[in-house]
Each structure stands twice: as structure tokens, then as C-alpha cells.
Amino acid sequence: MDTRKVTSEIASWLRTILIAVIVVLFCRQFVFLPTTVKGESMMPSLEDGNRVILSKITHIDRFDEVVFHATDSPDKYVKRVIGLPGDTVEMKDDILYINGKPYEEEYLDELKSAPGSAGRFTEDFTLKELTGREKVPQGQMFVLGDNRPYSKDSRVFGFVPMERIVGEVKMRYWPMKDIGFAF
């Protein structure tokens, strides 16, 4: 066997592996990031232990699920974006109002209709009552967990600066029975 051919073949494989590693590291650093959901604040949309893929290069819209570095602890939280810069947000009689317009939150239907969930699911509030501000400030977001009675969210820690956003939840890949894309 010719040693030059063996050496050339090994070098070719090493180049291919190196390129693959570089592509994976680039994607993980700048494009996609796997993470694990901790806690029950987003149930039933996302549950404790779910594994999700985040997109780091996405435009965040209202009602997107995002992961961000918490403003009040070293943890990362996953919550739903409710208010964008310039929005007014109010909850009245379990109806969400954004800029004075009522929004139906279909992602809450399962929890609201669960046995033992009599009464209001989300307590009434206005941004002014919670934060002292009429509107969501520029460069910030107002976020809520789907499991409102048990969620530590903007009602507690205030607005989330956009630079603290890690990424938008795009796909759940674990557990396998719940695999799917977020829309």
C-alpha cells in the first residue's frame, strides 16, 4: 500500500471533519442554540424538561416564545412576548388588551378550562400599575408566562431589555412525542 495515498486520504478526512466542526460551532454561536426548559411557567405550551432549538437570528414578534437572560437572577427564562416597544398592555376581566384592542389568547384555553381553574386566570393589571410607565419603552419587551398563576414574569421583574434576548423558540425536539415547530 502506498503511504502517500494513505496520508492523502487521512488528510482529506481530517479536512472534512474540521470543516464540519467549524460549521457546527458557527451555527451554534450565531444561528441556532439548543436549550432545556426549566420550570412550569409556560405550561402547557412548554413543560419542564422540554428541549428546544432557539433561533438567534430572528425578528421577534408579539406572542413569540423567547428565552432571555433573567434581569433578577443568573437564570435564563422562557416567556411569551406580549408587549413590544410603544405598546400599551392591560389585562381586564381575563381579557388581554394591547393598544386598546382585545386579543384572544388561544394558547391559554387548555389551562383556563382545566378542572379547579374557577375564577380569573390572570389578575387585572395595567402597565402603569405594574411599572409606572404607560407604554413599553424602546428597546424593551413585556413578557408573560402562559401558566399565569405560577409565572414569574414582567408583572414581577418589569420589562426585558432586547439585548438580554438569547433567541426565539423555533422547535421542540424532546420529548419525541411532542416534537414540532413553534409558529
C-alpha positions as CSV (number, residue, x, y, z in Angstrom):
1,M,0.0,0.0,0.0
2,D,1.3,3.4,-1.0
3,T,1.9,5.6,2.1
4,R,1.3,8.8,0.1
5,K,-2.2,7.7,-0.7
6,V,-2.9,6.7,2.9
7,T,-1.6,10.1,4.1
8,S,-3.6,11.9,1.5
9,E,-6.7,10.0,2.4
10,I,-6.2,10.8,6.1
11,A,-5.6,14.5,5.4
12,S,-8.8,14.6,3.3
13,W,-10.8,13.1,6.2
14,L,-9.3,15.5,8.7
15,R,-10.1,18.5,6.5
16,T,-13.7,17.3,6.1
17,I,-14.1,16.8,9.9
18,L,-12.5,20.1,10.6
19,I,-14.9,21.9,8.2
20,A,-17.9,20.1,9.8
21,V,-16.8,21.1,13.3
22,I,-16.3,24.8,12.2
23,V,-19.8,24.8,10.6
24,V,-21.4,23.4,13.7
25,L,-19.6,25.8,16.0
26,F,-20.5,28.8,13.8
27,C,-24.2,27.7,13.6
28,R,-24.3,27.2,17.4
29,Q,-22.7,30.5,18.1
30,F,-24.6,32.7,15.7
31,V,-27.6,30.9,14.3
32,F,-29.2,28.1,16.4
33,L,-28.9,27.1,20.0
34,P,-30.3,24.0,21.8
35,T,-31.6,24.6,25.4
36,T,-33.7,23.0,28.1
37,V,-36.9,24.5,29.5
38,K,-36.8,24.7,33.3
39,G,-39.9,25.3,35.4
40,E,-43.7,25.3,34.8
41,S,-44.3,28.9,33.8
42,M,-45.0,28.1,30.2
43,M,-47.2,25.0,30.6
44,P,-48.8,23.5,28.7
45,S,-47.1,25.1,25.7
46,L,-43.7,24.2,27.0
47,E,-43.1,21.9,30.0
48,D,-40.2,21.4,32.5
49,G,-37.5,19.4,30.8
50,N,-38.6,20.0,27.2
51,R,-35.6,20.5,24.9
52,V,-36.0,23.2,22.3
53,I,-34.0,24.9,19.5
54,L,-33.7,28.6,19.5
55,S,-33.1,30.8,16.5
56,K,-30.6,33.6,17.3
57,I,-31.2,35.5,14.0
58,T,-34.9,36.0,14.1
59,H,-37.2,39.0,14.2
60,I,-39.2,38.9,17.5
61,D,-42.9,39.4,17.1
62,R,-45.8,39.6,19.6
63,F,-46.7,36.2,21.1
64,D,-43.4,34.6,20.2
65,E,-41.8,32.4,22.8
66,V,-38.4,33.7,23.7
67,V,-35.5,32.7,26.0
68,F,-33.7,35.6,27.7
69,H,-31.2,36.2,30.5
70,A,-33.2,37.0,33.6
71,T,-33.0,40.5,34.9
72,D,-33.4,39.3,38.5
73,S,-31.3,36.2,38.7
74,P,-28.4,34.3,36.8
75,D,-31.0,32.1,35.2
76,K,-32.5,32.1,31.7
77,Y,-36.3,32.3,31.4
78,V,-38.6,31.3,28.6
79,K,-41.7,33.5,28.3
80,R,-44.2,34.8,25.6
81,V,-43.7,38.3,24.2
82,I,-46.9,40.3,24.9
83,G,-45.8,43.9,24.6
84,L,-43.4,45.4,22.1
85,P,-41.9,48.9,22.2
86,G,-44.6,51.6,22.2
87,D,-47.4,49.2,23.2
88,T,-49.9,49.7,26.0
89,V,-50.8,46.5,27.8
90,E,-53.7,45.8,30.1
91,M,-55.5,42.8,31.5
92,K,-59.1,43.3,32.4
93,D,-61.6,40.5,33.3
94,D,-59.2,37.9,31.9
95,I,-59.0,39.6,28.5
96,L,-55.7,40.9,27.2
97,Y,-55.7,44.4,25.7
98,I,-52.8,45.6,23.6
99,N,-53.1,49.2,22.4
100,G,-56.7,49.1,23.5
101,K,-57.6,46.1,21.2
102,P,-58.7,42.8,22.8
103,Y,-56.7,39.7,22.0
104,E,-57.8,36.1,22.3
105,E,-55.0,34.0,23.8
106,E,-55.9,30.6,22.5
107,Y,-52.7,29.1,23.9
108,L,-54.3,29.6,27.4
109,D,-57.5,27.7,26.6
110,E,-56.4,24.4,28.0
111,L,-55.3,25.8,31.3
112,K,-58.3,28.1,31.7
113,S,-60.7,25.2,31.1
114,A,-58.9,22.7,33.4
115,P,-60.8,21.4,36.5
116,G,-60.3,23.6,39.5
117,S,-59.5,26.8,37.5
118,A,-62.5,28.7,38.5
119,G,-62.2,32.5,38.7
120,R,-59.8,34.7,36.9
121,F,-56.8,33.1,35.3
122,T,-54.8,36.4,35.1
123,E,-55.3,39.1,37.6
124,D,-56.2,42.6,36.2
125,F,-53.3,45.0,35.6
126,T,-52.1,47.9,33.5
127,L,-48.6,48.7,32.6
128,K,-48.8,51.9,34.6
129,E,-49.8,50.0,37.8
130,L,-47.0,47.4,37.4
131,T,-44.2,49.6,36.0
132,G,-45.1,53.2,36.4
133,R,-45.0,53.5,32.6
134,E,-47.9,53.9,30.1
135,K,-46.1,52.2,27.3
136,V,-43.4,49.6,26.7
137,P,-40.1,51.6,26.4
138,Q,-37.9,51.5,23.3
139,G,-35.5,48.6,23.3
140,Q,-37.6,46.6,25.8
141,M,-40.4,44.0,25.9
142,F,-43.2,43.0,28.2
143,V,-43.3,39.2,28.7
144,L,-45.8,36.8,30.4
145,G,-45.7,33.1,31.1
146,D,-48.6,31.0,29.8
147,N,-49.1,29.4,33.2
148,R,-50.1,32.9,34.6
149,P,-50.9,32.0,38.2
150,Y,-47.4,30.4,38.7
151,S,-45.3,32.5,36.3
152,K,-42.6,35.0,37.4
153,D,-42.7,37.4,34.5
154,S,-42.8,41.1,33.6
155,R,-45.5,41.6,36.2
156,V,-42.8,40.8,38.8
157,F,-39.5,41.9,37.3
158,G,-40.6,44.5,34.8
159,F,-39.5,45.0,31.2
160,V,-36.9,42.8,29.5
161,P,-34.2,44.7,27.5
162,M,-33.9,43.3,24.0
163,E,-30.2,42.8,24.4
164,R,-31.0,40.1,27.0
165,I,-32.9,38.0,24.5
166,V,-31.0,34.8,23.7
167,G,-33.3,33.6,20.9
168,E,-36.8,32.7,19.8
169,V,-38.1,29.1,20.4
170,K,-38.4,27.6,16.9
171,M,-38.7,23.9,17.6
172,R,-39.3,21.4,20.4
173,Y,-37.3,18.2,19.9
174,W,-37.7,16.4,23.2
175,P,-39.7,14.5,24.3
176,M,-40.1,12.8,20.9
177,K,-43.9,12.6,21.3
178,D,-44.1,16.4,21.3
179,I,-41.6,17.1,18.6
180,G,-42.7,20.1,16.4
181,F,-42.1,23.6,15.2
182,A,-43.3,26.7,17.0
183,F,-45.4,29.1,14.9
